[in-house]
Amino acid sequence: MYAIIFVLLVVIISSFKPYHGCAVTKGYEDLVYCASSLTLNRPFVPPIPQCCQNLKIDKMYCLCDAVNPRFLEEFDVKKLIKLSHACGDLLVPGSYCGVYKVPGGGA
C-alpha cells in the first residue's frame, strides 16, 4: 500500500512546477509528509509533525503550487483547509491554493 502511494507521489510530483523560491524537492517533501492527510476517498487524518513543520516554512506556498488538475486525481482539495487549520491556519480565506479557491474572505 505504501509503495503504491510512494510511486504515485513520484509520478505526480514530476509534473509539478515549483514556485520561485521553492526547491525542486520541497513540494515532493510536503506531499510525502502530508499525503495521508489529503488522500482522496478516505477520512481526514491529522498531519504528522513533520508535515506541519514543512508547511510552516513557506505557509503552504510550495504545496499549493502542486494543486493542479493532476493533483485533484489523487488528493482531496477540501482537506487542504483541514490541513491548514491543523498546522496553524496557514491559508488565507479567499486566496488560491493552486487551482483551489480557499473558502471565505471577501467577494
Long-range contacts (C-beta under 8 A, 24 or more apart in sequence): 5-35, 5-39, 6-32, 8-74, 9-35, 12-66, 12-70, 12-71, 12-74, 13-66, 15-68, 15-70, 16-65, 16-66, 16-68, 17-65, 18-62, 18-65, 19-61, 19-62, 19-65, 21-58, 21-61, 22-58, 22-61, 22-62, 22-65, 26-54, 26-57, 26-58, 26-62, 27-62, 27-63, 27-65, 27-66, 29-54, 30-54, 30-55, 30-60, 30-62, 30-63, 30-66, 31-63, 31-66, 34-63, 34-83, 35-75, 37-79, 37-82, 37-83, 37-86, 38-75, 38-76, 38-79, 38-80, 38-83, 39-74, 39-75, 39-76, 40-73, 40-74, 40-75, 40-76, 41-76, 44-79, 44-82, 46-86, 47-83, 47-86, 47-87, 51-83, 51-87, 52-86, 52-87, 52-88, 55-83, 55-84, 55-87, 55-90, 56-87, 56-88, 56-90, 59-90, 59-91, 60-84, 60-87, 60-90, 60-91, 60-97, 63-97, 64-91, 64-96, 64-97, 64-98, 64-100, 65-98, 66-98, 67-97, 67-98, 67-99, 67-100, 68-98, 68-99, 69-99, 71-98, 72-99
